[in-house]
Amino acid sequence: MSTAGIQSTISADPAVRPTHDVAILGAGGLTGRELLDLLQAHPGLRPRFITSDRNAGRSVGEIFPQLEPAYPELCFSAHSTDIPPEMPVFLAVPNESALELTPHFIKQGNPVVDLSGSFRLHDRQIWEEFYRLPHSAFEFMDRVVFGLPELFRDKISAARAVANPGCYPTGSIVPLYLLGSLREQIQSVVIDAKSGVSGAGGRTEDAGFSFQSVYENFRAYKILKHQHQPEIQEYAAHELAGNFPCEIVFTPHLLPIFRGILSTIVIHWDAAHIPAADSILNTIRSRSAQEPFLR
């Protein structure tokens, strides 16, 4: 989860690092809960205003007991856009809401990190096909940066609006990025990805991911229809290198676990240019050592 676009205002010296109050809209779901968990350890960001219509008036500790020590006095408010200009805003809301709220806060002057998928794809027709919604704010696409620092660190540092990458795309694009020049002569990529149920968000029962439907089960889902397929295709095939024209095959699977993703990526190189295994591993190790968010 990215706090990009805000980091550039935070000093590297903890002794002089200011604390920025931030707002989280939609903080009562699984995405909001994860963000609250991450921010409790962040040296420069502090949740000050959080919303959840369902949990309005209740404390963070009442909804997420494990977070009470970090936020003993923080309570949820009903949904509101009455947020001071310049206060950074995180949107942990559905796509329909993000299409309205992201432009609102951009125009108001708030730095925005949108955790939905509303501003990740630059092809409107493809976005509407995979998300099954009309995109009502496509004119704002050029003002939103894809928040994957390994690819767009400089753009993110200067951005006022950031689209947080999807979970599957993060686990697929970054490994391909780490190949560096070894991406040349790739002919095809097959991504076999497996995820827990938390990726469905806070209302998992609406997506058929309830406990009884996944327990002791394992299945592929949204085959050729998953909204992360075009996201992986756009940023892995089109952004990483001009000499990477291959189509990417992506199949997501649902595991009977709460969280986590494991992606097995099978790469087919041109027969005359297959790199040695040691070369692949050494390249990945060398390039990942330069990336502070990779472990």
Residue pairs with C-beta under 8 A, 6 or more apart in sequence:
1 34
1 35
1 38
1 115
1 164
2 113
2 147
2 148
2 149
2 156
2 162
2 164
2 165
3 42
3 45
3 113
4 113
4 145
4 147
4 149
4 156
4 157
4 159
4 162
5 88
5 111
5 112
5 113
5 145
5 147
5 156
5 157
5 158
5 159
5 160
5 161
5 162
6 20
6 22
6 44
6 45
6 88
6 111
6 113
7 44
7 156
7 157
8 157
8 158
9 18
9 20
10 17
10 18
10 20
10 43
10 44
11 17
11 18
14 43
17 43
17 44
18 44
19 44
19 45
19 46
20 44
20 45
20 46
20 87
20 88
21 46
21 47
21 48
21 49
21 87
22 39
22 45
22 46
22 47
22 48
22 49
22 87
22 88
22 89
22 90
23 47
23 48
23 49
23 50
23 51
23 83
23 87
23 88
23 89
23 90
23 110
24 32
24 35
24 36
24 47
24 49
24 50
24 51
24 89
24 90
24 92
25 50
25 51
25 79
25 81
25 89
25 90
25 91
25 92
25 93
25 97
25 101
26 32
26 51
26 52
26 91
26 92
26 93
26 94
26 97
27 33
27 35
27 36
27 47
27 50
27 51
27 52
27 76
27 92
28 51
28 52
28 54
28 55
28 63
28 76
28 202
29 52
29 92
29 201
29 202
29 203
30 198
30 201
30 202
31 92
31 115
31 201
31 202
32 50
32 52
32 92
32 202
33 63
33 64
33 67
35 90
35 92
35 115
36 47
36 50
36 60
36 64
36 67
36 70
36 71
37 67
39 45
39 46
39 47
40 67
40 70
40 71
45 88
47 71
47 74
48 87
49 77
49 83
49 87
50 60
50 74
50 75
50 76
50 77
51 76
51 77
51 78
51 79
51 80
52 63
52 76
52 77
52 79
53 78
53 79
55 62
55 63
55 76
56 76
56 77
56 78
57 75
57 76
57 77
58 75
58 76
59 68
59 71
59 73
59 74
59 75
59 76
60 67
60 68
60 71
60 74
60 75
60 76
61 67
61 68
61 71
61 72
63 76
81 101
81 104
81 105
83 89
83 105
83 108
83 110
85 108
85 109
85 110
86 109
86 110
86 111
87 110
88 110
88 111
88 112
88 113
89 101
89 105
89 110
89 111
89 112
89 113
90 112
90 113
90 115
91 97
91 98
91 101
91 102
91 105
91 112
91 113
91 114
91 115
91 116
92 115
93 101
93 115
93 116
94 116
94 201
95 116
95 117
95 118
95 131
95 133
96 133
97 116
98 114
98 116
98 118
98 119
99 118
99 133
99 135
99 136
99 137
100 136
100 137
101 114
102 112
102 114
102 118
102 119
102 137
102 140
102 144
102 161
103 137
103 140
105 112
105 161
106 112
106 140
106 143
106 160
106 161
111 160
111 161
112 160
112 161
112 162
113 147
113 161
113 162
113 164
114 144
114 161
114 162
114 163
114 164
115 164
117 131
117 163
117 166
117 227
117 231
118 131
118 135
118 137
118 163
119 137
119 140
119 141
119 144
119 161
119 163
120 146
120 163
120 165
120 166
120 169
120 231
120 234
121 127
121 130
121 230
121 231
121 234
122 141
122 234
123 230
123 234
124 135
124 138
126 230
127 135
127 138
127 230
128 134
128 135
130 225
130 226
130 227
130 229
130 230
131 227
140 161
143 160
143 161
144 159
144 161
144 162
144 163
145 152
145 155
145 156
145 159
145 161
145 162
145 163
146 152
146 162
146 163
146 165
146 235
147 156
147 162
147 163
147 164
147 165
148 165
148 169
148 170
148 173
148 174
148 235
149 156
149 291
149 293
150 174
150 177
150 291
150 293
150 294
151 173
151 177
151 235
151 239
151 240
156 162
165 173
165 231
165 235
166 227
166 228
166 231
167 195
167 199
167 228
167 261
168 191
168 193
168 195
168 199
168 226
168 228
168 231
168 232
168 250
168 252
168 261
168 263
169 228
169 231
169 232
169 235
169 236
171 193
171 261
171 263
172 191
172 193
172 232
172 236
172 248
172 250
172 263
172 265
173 232
173 235
173 236
173 240
174 294
175 263
175 265
175 284
176 183
176 189
176 236
176 240
176 265
177 236
177 240
177 287
178 283
178 284
178 287
178 288
179 267
179 280
179 283
179 284
180 283
180 287
182 275
182 279
182 280
182 283
183 240
183 241
183 243
183 244
184 241
184 243
184 244
184 273
185 243
185 269
185 270
185 272
185 273
186 244
186 246
186 267
186 268
186 269
186 270
187 246
187 268
187 269
187 270
188 246
188 247
188 248
188 249
188 267
188 268
189 236
189 246
189 248
189 249
189 265
189 266
189 267
189 268
190 248
190 249
190 265
190 266
190 267
190 268
191 232
191 248
191 249
191 250
191 251
191 263
191 264
191 265
191 266
192 251
192 253
192 263
192 264
192 265
192 266
193 250
193 251
193 252
193 253
193 261
193 262
193 263
193 264
194 252
194 253
194 254
194 255
194 261
194 262
194 263
195 252
195 253
195 254
195 255
195 260
195 261
196 254
196 255
196 257
196 258
196 259
196 260
196 261
197 204
197 209
197 214
197 254
197 256
197 257
197 258
197 259
198 204
198 258
198 259
199 259
199 261
200 207
200 209
201 207
204 210
209 254
214 254
214 255
214 256
215 256
216 256
217 254
217 256
218 253
218 254
218 255
218 256
219 253
219 254
220 251
220 252
220 253
220 254
221 252
221 253
221 254
222 252
223 251
226 250
226 252
228 250
228 252
229 248
229 250
232 248
232 250
233 247
233 248
233 250
236 244
236 248
237 244
237 245
237 246
237 247
237 248
238 244
269 275
288 294
